[in-house]
Amino acid sequence: MRHKRVVATLLLVLSVAGCSSTKDPSRGTRVLDAVVVEREYEAPGTGGANYRGSGNWYLVFETKEGEATARYRYQVTRQQYSRYPEGTRVQIVLVDDLLREIRPAPGI
């Protein structure tokens, strides 16, 4: 009898935990029109860059989300860093708030 109560309690706890998890509506796949507002470089041995590597490159994007202005800072490849100088209009593709792709804005 005790075994059945433990199993029933466990199932109840698991079902309640499953119902309480909600998906964040801001996550998922989003394509945002943005402008590159900053480019940052960390030399080897500084910040998160290791001594043996060639450093880390970052792009800072600014975009409108409703009435608010949002800024995103993502680590990018050296080629992306060189390709998109400040002032460049782009589209960024975010999947679960992680940068997946940068592409030139349509019409450019």
C-alpha positions in Angstrom: 0.0 0.0 0.0 2.8 2.4 0.9 4.4 1.8 -2.5 1.3 2.8 -4.3 1.1 6.1 -2.3 4.7 6.9 -3.1 4.2 6.3 -6.8 1.0 8.3 -6.8 2.7 11.2 -5.0 5.6 11.1 -7.4 3.3 11.2 -10.4 1.4 14.1 -8.9 4.6 16.0 -8.3 5.9 15.3 -11.8 2.6 16.4 -13.5 2.5 19.6 -11.5 6.2 20.4 -12.4 5.4 19.7 -16.0 2.4 22.1 -16.0 4.3 24.9 -14.3 7.0 25.2 -16.9 6.1 27.8 -19.4 7.8 28.7 -22.6 9.3 32.2 -22.7 7.6 34.0 -25.6 10.7 36.1 -26.3 12.7 33.0 -27.1 12.4 30.9 -30.3 13.5 32.0 -33.8 13.4 35.8 -34.5 14.7 37.8 -37.4 15.4 41.4 -36.4 16.4 44.4 -38.5 19.4 46.0 -36.8 22.3 48.4 -37.1 25.9 47.6 -36.1 26.7 50.3 -33.6 30.0 49.0 -32.2 32.8 46.6 -33.0 34.9 45.2 -30.1 38.1 43.2 -30.2 39.8 41.4 -27.3 43.5 40.7 -27.8 44.9 37.3 -26.9 45.2 36.9 -23.1 42.5 39.6 -22.3 38.9 39.1 -21.3 37.8 35.7 -22.5 40.5 35.3 -25.1 43.2 32.7 -24.5 46.9 33.4 -25.0 47.3 31.0 -27.9 44.3 32.2 -29.9 44.0 35.2 -32.2 41.6 37.1 -29.9 37.8 37.5 -29.8 35.7 39.7 -32.0 32.3 41.1 -31.1 29.6 43.1 -32.8 27.0 45.2 -31.0 23.7 45.6 -32.7 20.9 48.0 -32.0 17.3 47.3 -32.9 13.8 48.5 -32.2 11.5 46.1 -30.3 8.2 47.8 -30.1 8.8 51.3 -28.6 12.1 50.2 -26.9 15.6 50.2 -28.3 17.4 46.9 -27.6 21.2 46.3 -27.8 22.7 42.9 -28.4 26.4 42.0 -28.1 27.5 38.8 -29.8 30.9 37.1 -30.4 31.4 36.8 -34.2 34.0 35.4 -36.5 36.9 37.6 -37.8 35.3 37.6 -41.2 31.9 38.9 -39.9 33.8 41.5 -37.8 35.5 42.8 -41.0 32.4 42.6 -43.2 30.1 44.6 -41.0 31.5 48.0 -39.9 29.7 50.5 -37.7 26.5 51.9 -39.3 25.8 48.8 -41.4 22.2 47.8 -41.6 21.7 44.1 -41.2 19.2 41.4 -40.3 20.2 39.1 -37.4 18.7 35.7 -36.9 18.4 34.7 -33.2 17.4 31.2 -32.1 16.7 31.1 -28.4 18.5 34.4 -28.1 21.7 33.0 -29.6 23.0 34.6 -32.8 22.7 32.1 -35.7 23.2 34.3 -38.8 24.0 37.9 -39.9 22.9 39.0 -43.3 22.8 42.3 -45.2 19.5 44.1 -44.8 17.1 43.7 -47.8 17.4 46.4 -50.4 21.1 47.0 -49.8 
